[in-house]
Amino acid sequence: MVFLLLLVVPILEIATIIAVGKVIGGWQTLALLLLESALGAWLVRREGARAWAALTTALNTGRMPSRELADAALVLVGGTLLLAPGFLTDVVGFFFILPLTRPIARSVLETVVARRLLGGVFGGRRGPGGRGRGPGGSNGPDIIEGEVL
């Protein structure tokens, strides 16, 4: 999947830059790319500082900083996408960074992480004879009976 993205995304970016250049002109396209980069750098700095402050506050109050960690990760990934030249990666980067769209990206991220974590632990593994591992043939965790001394 990553190999395919590394192959397809640059081709799509070049095609998009050429198409925009044909519509608005070459110098205007270059100016638009530079303007997006400057806006992205300012936005990453501002939202990164906000995410860091929220993370620090959550840690200082003894609260689990799951939301703050997700926001920090999204700002980091969004900033990285904004560093890549092109319009498509900039759109995705801005989607991850902007305060209005980040909650949507955060909920998608939480869903993906939950599926990967729960799918890796409970998904589809079977014990001997094709039955589930838990009691009653369920796919629950292994149960080891014993005595704690």
PyMOL CGO cylinders between C-alpha atoms (Angstrom):
from pymol import cmd
from pymol.cgo import CYLINDER

trace = [
    CYLINDER, 0.00, 0.00, 0.00, 2.78, 2.43, 0.93, 0.3, 1, 1, 1, 1, 1, 1,
    CYLINDER, 2.78, 2.43, 0.93, 4.71, 1.55, -2.22, 0.3, 1, 1, 1, 1, 1, 1,
    CYLINDER, 4.71, 1.55, -2.22, 1.62, 2.23, -4.31, 0.3, 1, 1, 1, 1, 1, 1,
    CYLINDER, 1.62, 2.23, -4.31, 1.07, 5.60, -2.60, 0.3, 1, 1, 1, 1, 1, 1,
    CYLINDER, 1.07, 5.60, -2.60, 4.72, 6.56, -3.10, 0.3, 1, 1, 1, 1, 1, 1,
    CYLINDER, 4.72, 6.56, -3.10, 4.30, 5.79, -6.78, 0.3, 1, 1, 1, 1, 1, 1,
    CYLINDER, 4.30, 5.79, -6.78, 0.87, 7.30, -7.45, 0.3, 1, 1, 1, 1, 1, 1,
    CYLINDER, 0.87, 7.30, -7.45, 0.86, 10.46, -5.29, 0.3, 1, 1, 1, 1, 1, 1,
    CYLINDER, 0.86, 10.46, -5.29, 3.80, 12.22, -7.05, 0.3, 1, 1, 1, 1, 1, 1,
    CYLINDER, 3.80, 12.22, -7.05, 2.26, 11.47, -10.45, 0.3, 1, 1, 1, 1, 1, 1,
    CYLINDER, 2.26, 11.47, -10.45, -1.08, 12.93, -9.32, 0.3, 1, 1, 1, 1, 1, 1,
    CYLINDER, -1.08, 12.93, -9.32, 0.68, 15.97, -7.81, 0.3, 1, 1, 1, 1, 1, 1,
    CYLINDER, 0.68, 15.97, -7.81, 2.58, 16.70, -11.03, 0.3, 1, 1, 1, 1, 1, 1,
    CYLINDER, 2.58, 16.70, -11.03, -0.58, 16.30, -13.09, 0.3, 1, 1, 1, 1, 1, 1,
    CYLINDER, -0.58, 16.30, -13.09, -2.46, 18.65, -10.76, 0.3, 1, 1, 1, 1, 1, 1,
    CYLINDER, -2.46, 18.65, -10.76, 0.31, 21.28, -10.85, 0.3, 1, 1, 1, 1, 1, 1,
    CYLINDER, 0.31, 21.28, -10.85, 0.38, 21.13, -14.66, 0.3, 1, 1, 1, 1, 1, 1,
    CYLINDER, 0.38, 21.13, -14.66, -3.42, 21.42, -14.86, 0.3, 1, 1, 1, 1, 1, 1,
    CYLINDER, -3.42, 21.42, -14.86, -3.47, 24.40, -12.50, 0.3, 1, 1, 1, 1, 1, 1,
    CYLINDER, -3.47, 24.40, -12.50, -0.58, 25.96, -14.41, 0.3, 1, 1, 1, 1, 1, 1,
    CYLINDER, -0.58, 25.96, -14.41, -2.53, 25.69, -17.67, 0.3, 1, 1, 1, 1, 1, 1,
    CYLINDER, -2.53, 25.69, -17.67, -5.53, 27.42, -16.10, 0.3, 1, 1, 1, 1, 1, 1,
    CYLINDER, -5.53, 27.42, -16.10, -3.88, 30.27, -14.16, 0.3, 1, 1, 1, 1, 1, 1,
    CYLINDER, -3.88, 30.27, -14.16, -0.36, 30.37, -15.60, 0.3, 1, 1, 1, 1, 1, 1,
    CYLINDER, -0.36, 30.37, -15.60, 3.04, 29.11, -14.50, 0.3, 1, 1, 1, 1, 1, 1,
    CYLINDER, 3.04, 29.11, -14.50, 4.19, 32.02, -12.32, 0.3, 1, 1, 1, 1, 1, 1,
    CYLINDER, 4.19, 32.02, -12.32, 0.80, 32.26, -10.62, 0.3, 1, 1, 1, 1, 1, 1,
    CYLINDER, 0.80, 32.26, -10.62, 0.93, 28.52, -9.87, 0.3, 1, 1, 1, 1, 1, 1,
    CYLINDER, 0.93, 28.52, -9.87, 4.39, 28.90, -8.35, 0.3, 1, 1, 1, 1, 1, 1,
    CYLINDER, 4.39, 28.90, -8.35, 3.18, 31.88, -6.31, 0.3, 1, 1, 1, 1, 1, 1,
    CYLINDER, 3.18, 31.88, -6.31, 0.16, 29.89, -5.11, 0.3, 1, 1, 1, 1, 1, 1,
    CYLINDER, 0.16, 29.89, -5.11, 2.39, 26.98, -4.04, 0.3, 1, 1, 1, 1, 1, 1,
    CYLINDER, 2.39, 26.98, -4.04, 4.67, 29.37, -2.13, 0.3, 1, 1, 1, 1, 1, 1,
    CYLINDER, 4.67, 29.37, -2.13, 1.68, 31.07, -0.51, 0.3, 1, 1, 1, 1, 1, 1,
    CYLINDER, 1.68, 31.07, -0.51, 0.28, 27.69, 0.57, 0.3, 1, 1, 1, 1, 1, 1,
    CYLINDER, 0.28, 27.69, 0.57, 3.66, 26.76, 2.04, 0.3, 1, 1, 1, 1, 1, 1,
    CYLINDER, 3.66, 26.76, 2.04, 3.92, 30.00, 4.01, 0.3, 1, 1, 1, 1, 1, 1,
    CYLINDER, 3.92, 30.00, 4.01, 0.34, 29.69, 5.28, 0.3, 1, 1, 1, 1, 1, 1,
    CYLINDER, 0.34, 29.69, 5.28, 0.94, 26.05, 6.17, 0.3, 1, 1, 1, 1, 1, 1,
    CYLINDER, 0.94, 26.05, 6.17, 4.14, 26.85, 8.09, 0.3, 1, 1, 1, 1, 1, 1,
    CYLINDER, 4.14, 26.85, 8.09, 2.36, 29.55, 10.10, 0.3, 1, 1, 1, 1, 1, 1,
    CYLINDER, 2.36, 29.55, 10.10, -0.60, 27.27, 10.79, 0.3, 1, 1, 1, 1, 1, 1,
    CYLINDER, -0.60, 27.27, 10.79, 1.60, 24.33, 11.84, 0.3, 1, 1, 1, 1, 1, 1,
    CYLINDER, 1.60, 24.33, 11.84, 3.49, 26.57, 14.24, 0.3, 1, 1, 1, 1, 1, 1,
    CYLINDER, 3.49, 26.57, 14.24, 0.29, 27.95, 15.78, 0.3, 1, 1, 1, 1, 1, 1,
    CYLINDER, 0.29, 27.95, 15.78, -1.60, 24.64, 16.03, 0.3, 1, 1, 1, 1, 1, 1,
    CYLINDER, -1.60, 24.64, 16.03, 1.52, 22.78, 17.14, 0.3, 1, 1, 1, 1, 1, 1,
    CYLINDER, 1.52, 22.78, 17.14, 1.94, 25.21, 20.03, 0.3, 1, 1, 1, 1, 1, 1,
    CYLINDER, 1.94, 25.21, 20.03, -1.72, 24.78, 20.96, 0.3, 1, 1, 1, 1, 1, 1,
    CYLINDER, -1.72, 24.78, 20.96, -1.46, 20.99, 20.81, 0.3, 1, 1, 1, 1, 1, 1,
    CYLINDER, -1.46, 20.99, 20.81, 1.71, 21.06, 22.96, 0.3, 1, 1, 1, 1, 1, 1,
    CYLINDER, 1.71, 21.06, 22.96, 0.04, 23.34, 25.54, 0.3, 1, 1, 1, 1, 1, 1,
    CYLINDER, 0.04, 23.34, 25.54, -3.03, 21.10, 25.70, 0.3, 1, 1, 1, 1, 1, 1,
    CYLINDER, -3.03, 21.10, 25.70, -0.84, 18.01, 26.09, 0.3, 1, 1, 1, 1, 1, 1,
    CYLINDER, -0.84, 18.01, 26.09, 1.18, 19.63, 28.87, 0.3, 1, 1, 1, 1, 1, 1,
    CYLINDER, 1.18, 19.63, 28.87, -1.99, 20.72, 30.67, 0.3, 1, 1, 1, 1, 1, 1,
    CYLINDER, -1.99, 20.72, 30.67, -3.48, 17.23, 30.44, 0.3, 1, 1, 1, 1, 1, 1,
    CYLINDER, -3.48, 17.23, 30.44, -0.31, 15.64, 31.81, 0.3, 1, 1, 1, 1, 1, 1,
    CYLINDER, -0.31, 15.64, 31.81, -0.02, 18.17, 34.64, 0.3, 1, 1, 1, 1, 1, 1,
    CYLINDER, -0.02, 18.17, 34.64, -3.62, 17.57, 35.73, 0.3, 1, 1, 1, 1, 1, 1,
    CYLINDER, -3.62, 17.57, 35.73, -3.15, 13.80, 35.72, 0.3, 1, 1, 1, 1, 1, 1,
    CYLINDER, -3.15, 13.80, 35.72, -5.66, 13.25, 32.93, 0.3, 1, 1, 1, 1, 1, 1,
    CYLINDER, -5.66, 13.25, 32.93, -5.14, 10.66, 30.18, 0.3, 1, 1, 1, 1, 1, 1,
    CYLINDER, -5.14, 10.66, 30.18, -4.09, 12.78, 27.15, 0.3, 1, 1, 1, 1, 1, 1,
    CYLINDER, -4.09, 12.78, 27.15, -5.54, 10.62, 24.38, 0.3, 1, 1, 1, 1, 1, 1,
    CYLINDER, -5.54, 10.62, 24.38, -7.27, 13.48, 22.54, 0.3, 1, 1, 1, 1, 1, 1,
    CYLINDER, -7.27, 13.48, 22.54, -4.21, 15.70, 22.89, 0.3, 1, 1, 1, 1, 1, 1,
    CYLINDER, -4.21, 15.70, 22.89, -1.88, 12.98, 21.60, 0.3, 1, 1, 1, 1, 1, 1,
    CYLINDER, -1.88, 12.98, 21.60, -4.14, 12.40, 18.60, 0.3, 1, 1, 1, 1, 1, 1,
    CYLINDER, -4.14, 12.40, 18.60, -4.17, 16.14, 17.87, 0.3, 1, 1, 1, 1, 1, 1,
    CYLINDER, -4.17, 16.14, 17.87, -0.38, 16.33, 18.14, 0.3, 1, 1, 1, 1, 1, 1,
    CYLINDER, -0.38, 16.33, 18.14, -0.01, 13.37, 15.77, 0.3, 1, 1, 1, 1, 1, 1,
    CYLINDER, -0.01, 13.37, 15.77, -2.40, 14.92, 13.27, 0.3, 1, 1, 1, 1, 1, 1,
    CYLINDER, -2.40, 14.92, 13.27, -0.56, 18.25, 13.38, 0.3, 1, 1, 1, 1, 1, 1,
    CYLINDER, -0.56, 18.25, 13.38, 2.74, 16.43, 12.84, 0.3, 1, 1, 1, 1, 1, 1,
    CYLINDER, 2.74, 16.43, 12.84, 1.43, 14.42, 9.89, 0.3, 1, 1, 1, 1, 1, 1,
    CYLINDER, 1.43, 14.42, 9.89, -0.35, 17.45, 8.45, 0.3, 1, 1, 1, 1, 1, 1,
    CYLINDER, -0.35, 17.45, 8.45, 2.81, 19.53, 8.72, 0.3, 1, 1, 1, 1, 1, 1,
    CYLINDER, 2.81, 19.53, 8.72, 4.78, 16.84, 6.96, 0.3, 1, 1, 1, 1, 1, 1,
    CYLINDER, 4.78, 16.84, 6.96, 2.23, 16.74, 4.14, 0.3, 1, 1, 1, 1, 1, 1,
    CYLINDER, 2.23, 16.74, 4.14, 2.40, 20.52, 3.83, 0.3, 1, 1, 1, 1, 1, 1,
    CYLINDER, 2.40, 20.52, 3.83, 6.17, 20.28, 3.35, 0.3, 1, 1, 1, 1, 1, 1,
    CYLINDER, 6.17, 20.28, 3.35, 5.68, 18.17, 0.22, 0.3, 1, 1, 1, 1, 1, 1,
    CYLINDER, 5.68, 18.17, 0.22, 5.19, 20.41, -2.81, 0.3, 1, 1, 1, 1, 1, 1,
    CYLINDER, 5.19, 20.41, -2.81, 1.80, 20.01, -4.41, 0.3, 1, 1, 1, 1, 1, 1,
    CYLINDER, 1.80, 20.01, -4.41, -1.84, 20.83, -4.08, 0.3, 1, 1, 1, 1, 1, 1,
    CYLINDER, -1.84, 20.83, -4.08, -3.24, 17.41, -3.16, 0.3, 1, 1, 1, 1, 1, 1,
    CYLINDER, -3.24, 17.41, -3.16, -0.93, 16.82, -0.20, 0.3, 1, 1, 1, 1, 1, 1,
    CYLINDER, -0.93, 16.82, -0.20, -1.57, 20.39, 0.93, 0.3, 1, 1, 1, 1, 1, 1,
    CYLINDER, -1.57, 20.39, 0.93, -5.33, 19.78, 0.96, 0.3, 1, 1, 1, 1, 1, 1,
    CYLINDER, -5.33, 19.78, 0.96, -4.90, 16.67, 3.12, 0.3, 1, 1, 1, 1, 1, 1,
    CYLINDER, -4.90, 16.67, 3.12, -2.36, 18.49, 5.33, 0.3, 1, 1, 1, 1, 1, 1,
    CYLINDER, -2.36, 18.49, 5.33, -4.70, 21.42, 5.91, 0.3, 1, 1, 1, 1, 1, 1,
    CYLINDER, -4.70, 21.42, 5.91, -7.52, 18.95, 6.67, 0.3, 1, 1, 1, 1, 1, 1,
    CYLINDER, -7.52, 18.95, 6.67, -5.38, 17.42, 9.44, 0.3, 1, 1, 1, 1, 1, 1,
    CYLINDER, -5.38, 17.42, 9.44, -4.29, 20.78, 10.86, 0.3, 1, 1, 1, 1, 1, 1,
    CYLINDER, -4.29, 20.78, 10.86, -7.27, 23.13, 10.70, 0.3, 1, 1, 1, 1, 1, 1,
    CYLINDER, -7.27, 23.13, 10.70, -9.19, 23.27, 14.01, 0.3, 1, 1, 1, 1, 1, 1,
    CYLINDER, -9.19, 23.27, 14.01, -12.54, 22.90, 12.20, 0.3, 1, 1, 1, 1, 1, 1,
    CYLINDER, -12.54, 22.90, 12.20, -11.64, 19.68, 10.36, 0.3, 1, 1, 1, 1, 1, 1,
    CYLINDER, -11.64, 19.68, 10.36, -9.23, 18.07, 12.84, 0.3, 1, 1, 1, 1, 1, 1,
    CYLINDER, -9.23, 18.07, 12.84, -12.04, 16.55, 14.97, 0.3, 1, 1, 1, 1, 1, 1,
    CYLINDER, -12.04, 16.55, 14.97, -13.24, 14.66, 11.90, 0.3, 1, 1, 1, 1, 1, 1,
    CYLINDER, -13.24, 14.66, 11.90, -9.72, 13.42, 11.19, 0.3, 1, 1, 1, 1, 1, 1,
    CYLINDER, -9.72, 13.42, 11.19, -9.30, 12.53, 14.88, 0.3, 1, 1, 1, 1, 1, 1,
    CYLINDER, -9.30, 12.53, 14.88, -12.45, 10.40, 14.90, 0.3, 1, 1, 1, 1, 1, 1,
    CYLINDER, -12.45, 10.40, 14.90, -11.29, 8.56, 11.76, 0.3, 1, 1, 1, 1, 1, 1,
    CYLINDER, -11.29, 8.56, 11.76, -7.86, 8.05, 13.37, 0.3, 1, 1, 1, 1, 1, 1,
    CYLINDER, -7.86, 8.05, 13.37, -9.45, 6.70, 16.56, 0.3, 1, 1, 1, 1, 1, 1,
    CYLINDER, -9.45, 6.70, 16.56, -11.61, 4.28, 14.54, 0.3, 1, 1, 1, 1, 1, 1,
    CYLINDER, -11.61, 4.28, 14.54, -8.63, 3.00, 12.55, 0.3, 1, 1, 1, 1, 1, 1,
    CYLINDER, -8.63, 3.00, 12.55, -6.47, 2.56, 15.65, 0.3, 1, 1, 1, 1, 1, 1,
    CYLINDER, -6.47, 2.56, 15.65, -9.26, 0.79, 17.56, 0.3, 1, 1, 1, 1, 1, 1,
    CYLINDER, -9.26, 0.79, 17.56, -9.90, -1.60, 14.66, 0.3, 1, 1, 1, 1, 1, 1,
    CYLINDER, -9.90, -1.60, 14.66, -6.20, -2.40, 14.29, 0.3, 1, 1, 1, 1, 1, 1,
    CYLINDER, -6.20, -2.40, 14.29, -5.70, -2.94, 18.00, 0.3, 1, 1, 1, 1, 1, 1,
    CYLINDER, -5.70, -2.94, 18.00, -8.85, -4.98, 18.57, 0.3, 1, 1, 1, 1, 1, 1,
    CYLINDER, -8.85, -4.98, 18.57, -8.50, -6.81, 15.27, 0.3, 1, 1, 1, 1, 1, 1,
    CYLINDER, -8.50, -6.81, 15.27, -4.95, -7.87, 16.14, 0.3, 1, 1, 1, 1, 1, 1,
    CYLINDER, -4.95, -7.87, 16.14, -5.93, -9.16, 19.59, 0.3, 1, 1, 1, 1, 1, 1,
    CYLINDER, -5.93, -9.16, 19.59, -9.29, -10.83, 19.00, 0.3, 1, 1, 1, 1, 1, 1,
    CYLINDER, -9.29, -10.83, 19.00, -9.69, -11.02, 15.24, 0.3, 1, 1, 1, 1, 1, 1,
    CYLINDER, -9.69, -11.02, 15.24, -10.08, -14.38, 13.67, 0.3, 1, 1, 1, 1, 1, 1,
    CYLINDER, -10.08, -14.38, 13.67, -7.58, -16.49, 15.64, 0.3, 1, 1, 1, 1, 1, 1,
    CYLINDER, -7.58, -16.49, 15.64, -8.89, -19.91, 16.52, 0.3, 1, 1, 1, 1, 1, 1,
    CYLINDER, -8.89, -19.91, 16.52, -7.77, -22.63, 18.84, 0.3, 1, 1, 1, 1, 1, 1,
    CYLINDER, -7.77, -22.63, 18.84, -7.47, -26.35, 18.21, 0.3, 1, 1, 1, 1, 1, 1,
    CYLINDER, -7.47, -26.35, 18.21, -10.20, -27.95, 16.14, 0.3, 1, 1, 1, 1, 1, 1,
    CYLINDER, -10.20, -27.95, 16.14, -11.28, -24.62, 14.64, 0.3, 1, 1, 1, 1, 1, 1,
    CYLINDER, -11.28, -24.62, 14.64, -13.15, -23.60, 17.76, 0.3, 1, 1, 1, 1, 1, 1,
    CYLINDER, -13.15, -23.60, 17.76, -12.73, -20.28, 19.47, 0.3, 1, 1, 1, 1, 1, 1,
    CYLINDER, -12.73, -20.28, 19.47, -10.22, -20.03, 22.26, 0.3, 1, 1, 1, 1, 1, 1,
    CYLINDER, -10.22, -20.03, 22.26, -12.42, -18.73, 25.03, 0.3, 1, 1, 1, 1, 1, 1,
    CYLINDER, -12.42, -18.73, 25.03, -15.17, -20.46, 26.98, 0.3, 1, 1, 1, 1, 1, 1,
    CYLINDER, -15.17, -20.46, 26.98, -18.10, -21.67, 24.92, 0.3, 1, 1, 1, 1, 1, 1,
    CYLINDER, -18.10, -21.67, 24.92, -16.10, -21.44, 21.70, 0.3, 1, 1, 1, 1, 1, 1,
    CYLINDER, -16.10, -21.44, 21.70, -15.93, -17.63, 21.65, 0.3, 1, 1, 1, 1, 1, 1,
    CYLINDER, -15.93, -17.63, 21.65, -13.00, -15.68, 20.24, 0.3, 1, 1, 1, 1, 1, 1,
    CYLINDER, -13.00, -15.68, 20.24, -12.17, -14.18, 23.63, 0.3, 1, 1, 1, 1, 1, 1,
    CYLINDER, -12.17, -14.18, 23.63, -8.75, -14.18, 25.26, 0.3, 1, 1, 1, 1, 1, 1,
    CYLINDER, -8.75, -14.18, 25.26, -7.12, -17.34, 26.61, 0.3, 1, 1, 1, 1, 1, 1,
    CYLINDER, -7.12, -17.34, 26.61, -8.32, -18.28, 30.07, 0.3, 1, 1, 1, 1, 1, 1,
    CYLINDER, -8.32, -18.28, 30.07, -5.81, -20.04, 32.25, 0.3, 1, 1, 1, 1, 1, 1,
    CYLINDER, -5.81, -20.04, 32.25, -7.24, -21.43, 35.45, 0.3, 1, 1, 1, 1, 1, 1,
    CYLINDER, -7.24, -21.43, 35.45, -4.94, -21.43, 38.42, 0.3, 1, 1, 1, 1, 1, 1,
    CYLINDER, -4.94, -21.43, 38.42, -4.41, -20.43, 41.96, 0.3, 1, 1, 1, 1, 1, 1,
    CYLINDER, -4.41, -20.43, 41.96, -2.68, -17.25, 43.08, 0.3, 1, 1, 1, 1, 1, 1,
    CYLINDER, -2.68, -17.25, 43.08, -0.50, -17.69, 46.12, 0.3, 1, 1, 1, 1, 1, 1,
]
cmd.load_cgo(trace, "trace")
